[in-house]
Amino acid sequence: MRLGISALLFNLDKALELCREVDRINHIEVGIDNLDECIKLSKYKGEFDKLNLSLGIHLPMELNSCENIKYIRKSWIDFINKIEDGLKDLNIEYFNMHLGYVISERLYKNRIKYLDNSVSFFEELLKVSNKRLSIENTYSKNGDFSNIGYICDDFEYIFNKIKSQNLYFCYDTGHNLINNSDYISNLNDRLEIIHLSDNNGIDDSHLGIGRGILHENEIKKLLSVNAKYLILEINHNHIKETIDILDKIKKGVWYTPF
């Protein structure tokens, strides 16, 4: 399991400095929002190579695989393919994304319709190239719009429809603390990426481990699964102490939450 951290372009230099200080970090997941950011990110290739970092891309939060307007849904597919092409000089191991969002009333009336939109989206996206794609659980606070993908059933439906070996699951602990569902047991065979963070069960605040309510037993379970990437999606100032806590948990030493 590769140990990674997350970053955006604005704090990528700080993230790379942390990778130099902590040589156990051998992966970085970078959030990309616009096509012109591909040019900026590609300039870091030498640094990624020098630090022997594997690289994943977190696609924009605005992406909506369940979009009902076909023209717009197709435009998101084109956008992702252009991102992939813009980063062709980098060895991108995967692209990660959320499923999207729907007007709440419409989602409650016909959830399957929007899941089928997502199935069509991923089938079209995955046939263009051999890209590896992961889809991440999220949470929803049920306003006028609701996120989709906050219950395990959504992902089971999609994976049962799509047999491609290039579609995987990304499990986010912080999101699960807000909307809990049994992802680990039901999606273990598709689980490739873990986003590890802590919070208070209400706000997705990306705290370091021990600063929220994430239980030690949950972390032990995660450390035993066969995921390829464990990404600390937390405040960079909490990275070192979180790694220390993870080491103690592996050794069976109880840690004291903050």
SULDA-V483542 format. One record per residue. RES is the residue in three letters. SS is DSSP state (h for helix, s for strand, l for the rest). OMEGA is omega as a letter, one per 30 degrees, with the letter a starting at -180 (NA if undefined). D_LAST is the distance of its C-alpha to the last C-alpha in Angstrom with 1 decimal. Layout:
BEGIN
RES/SS/OMEGA/D_LAST, RES/SS/OMEGA/D_LAST
END
This chain:
BEGIN
MET/l/l/26.8, ARG/s/a/26.5, LEU/s/a/23.1, GLY/s/l/23.0, ILE/s/l/21.4, SER/s/l/22.6, ALA/s/l/24.4, LEU/s/a/26.9, LEU/h/a/29.9, PHE/h/l/28.7, ASN/h/a/25.7, LEU/h/l/27.5, ASP/h/l/28.4, LYS/h/l/24.8, ALA/h/l/24.0, LEU/h/l/26.9, GLU/h/l/26.0, LEU/h/l/22.6, CYS/h/l/24.9, ARG/h/a/27.0, GLU/h/a/24.1, VAL/l/a/22.7, ASP/l/l/25.8, ARG/l/l/24.2, ILE/l/a/23.8, ASN/l/l/27.2, HIS/s/l/27.1, ILE/s/l/26.5, GLU/s/a/26.8, VAL/s/l/28.3, GLY/s/l/28.8, ILE/l/a/32.4, ASP/l/a/33.7, ASN/l/a/37.3, LEU/l/a/40.2, ASP/h/l/40.5, GLU/h/l/37.0, CYS/h/l/38.5, ILE/h/a/40.6, LYS/h/a/37.7, LEU/h/a/35.6, SER/h/l/38.6, LYS/l/l/38.9, TYR/l/a/35.8, LYS/h/a/37.5, GLY/h/l/38.2, GLU/h/l/34.6, PHE/h/a/33.5, ASP/h/a/36.3, LYS/h/a/35.6, LEU/l/l/32.0, ASN/l/a/33.2, LEU/l/l/30.9, SER/s/a/31.7, LEU/s/l/31.4, GLY/s/a/30.7, ILE/s/l/31.3, HIS/s/a/29.4, LEU/l/a/32.2, PRO/l/l/32.0, MET/l/a/30.3, GLU/l/l/33.7, LEU/l/a/35.5, ASN/l/a/36.9, SER/l/a/38.3, CYS/l/l/39.4, GLU/l/a/41.3, ASN/l/l/44.6, ILE/l/a/46.7, LYS/h/a/48.0, TYR/h/a/48.8, ILE/h/l/45.2, ARG/h/l/43.8, LYS/h/l/46.2, SER/h/l/45.2, TRP/h/l/41.5, ILE/h/l/43.0, ASP/h/l/45.0, PHE/h/a/42.1, ILE/h/l/40.0, ASN/h/l/43.1, LYS/h/l/43.6, ILE/h/l/40.0, GLU/h/l/40.7, ASP/h/a/44.0, GLY/h/a/42.5, LEU/l/a/40.0, LYS/l/l/42.7, ASP/l/l/42.6, LEU/l/l/39.0, ASN/l/a/38.2, ILE/s/a/36.1, GLU/s/l/34.8, TYR/s/l/33.9, PHE/s/a/33.6, ASN/s/a/30.8, MET/s/l/31.1, HIS/s/a/30.4, LEU/l/l/33.3, GLY/s/a/33.8, TYR/s/a/34.5, VAL/s/l/37.3, ILE/s/a/38.5, SER/h/a/36.9, GLU/h/a/40.1, ARG/h/l/41.8, LEU/h/a/38.9, TYR/h/a/39.0, LYS/h/a/42.8, ASN/l/a/43.1, ARG/h/a/40.0, ILE/h/l/42.1, LYS/h/a/44.1, TYR/h/l/41.1, LEU/h/l/39.8, ASP/h/l/43.4, ASN/h/l/43.1, SER/h/l/40.1, VAL/h/l/42.1, SER/h/l/44.9, PHE/h/a/42.7, PHE/h/l/41.2, GLU/h/l/44.6, GLU/h/a/46.1, LEU/h/a/43.3, LEU/h/a/43.3, LYS/h/a/47.1, VAL/h/a/47.3, SER/l/a/45.7, ASN/l/a/43.9, LYS/l/l/40.5, ARG/l/a/37.4, LEU/s/l/35.5, SER/s/l/32.2, ILE/s/a/31.4, GLU/s/l/27.8, ASN/l/l/26.5, THR/l/l/25.4, TYR/l/l/24.8, SER/l/a/27.1, LYS/l/l/26.9, ASN/l/l/30.6, GLY/l/l/32.2, ASP/l/l/35.7, PHE/s/l/34.6, SER/s/l/32.5, ASN/s/l/31.0, ILE/s/a/32.5, GLY/l/l/30.6, TYR/l/l/27.9, ILE/l/a/29.4, CYS/h/a/30.4, ASP/h/a/34.0, ASP/h/a/34.4, PHE/h/l/33.7, GLU/h/l/35.8, TYR/h/a/38.7, ILE/h/a/38.5, PHE/h/l/38.3, ASN/h/l/41.1, LYS/h/a/43.3, ILE/l/a/42.5, LYS/l/a/43.2, SER/l/l/42.6, GLN/l/l/40.7, ASN/l/l/39.2, LEU/s/a/37.1, TYR/s/a/33.6, PHE/s/l/30.4, CYS/s/a/27.0, TYR/s/a/24.1, ASP/s/a/21.2, THR/h/a/18.1, GLY/h/l/16.9, HIS/h/a/20.3, ASN/h/l/20.5, LEU/h/a/17.5, ILE/h/l/19.6, ASN/l/a/23.0, ASN/l/l/22.7, SER/l/a/25.7, ASP/l/a/26.6, TYR/h/a/27.0, ILE/h/a/26.3, SER/h/a/29.0, ASN/h/a/31.5, LEU/h/a/31.3, ASN/h/a/30.5, ASP/h/l/33.9, ARG/h/a/33.2, LEU/s/l/29.6, GLU/s/a/29.5, ILE/s/l/26.4, ILE/s/l/22.7, HIS/s/a/20.6, LEU/s/l/17.0, SER/l/a/14.3, ASP/s/l/11.6, ASN/l/a/11.9, ASN/l/a/12.2, GLY/l/a/15.6, ILE/l/a/17.6, ASP/l/l/17.2, ASP/l/a/17.4, SER/l/l/15.1, HIS/l/l/14.6, LEU/s/l/10.9, GLY/l/a/9.9, ILE/l/a/9.1, GLY/l/a/5.8, ARG/l/l/5.2, GLY/l/a/7.9, ILE/l/l/10.1, LEU/l/a/11.8, HIS/l/a/12.7, GLU/h/a/13.3, ASN/h/l/16.9, GLU/h/a/17.4, ILE/h/l/16.3, LYS/h/l/18.7, LYS/h/a/21.3, LEU/h/a/21.0, LEU/h/a/21.3, SER/h/a/24.5, VAL/l/a/26.3, ASN/l/l/29.0, ALA/l/a/27.6, LYS/l/a/28.9, TYR/s/l/26.0, LEU/s/a/22.2, ILE/s/l/21.2, LEU/s/a/17.7, GLU/l/a/18.3, ILE/l/l/15.3, ASN/l/a/15.1, HIS/h/l/16.9, ASN/h/a/14.6, HIS/h/a/11.9, ILE/h/a/14.6, LYS/h/a/14.8, GLU/h/l/11.2, THR/h/l/11.6, ILE/h/l/15.0, ASP/h/l/13.8, ILE/h/l/11.6, LEU/h/l/14.7, ASP/h/l/16.9, LYS/h/l/15.1, ILE/h/l/15.4, LYS/h/a/19.0, LYS/l/l/19.7, GLY/l/a/18.5, VAL/l/a/15.8, TRP/l/l/12.9, TYR/l/a/9.4, THR/l/l/6.5, PRO/l/a/3.8, PHE/l/NA/0.0
END
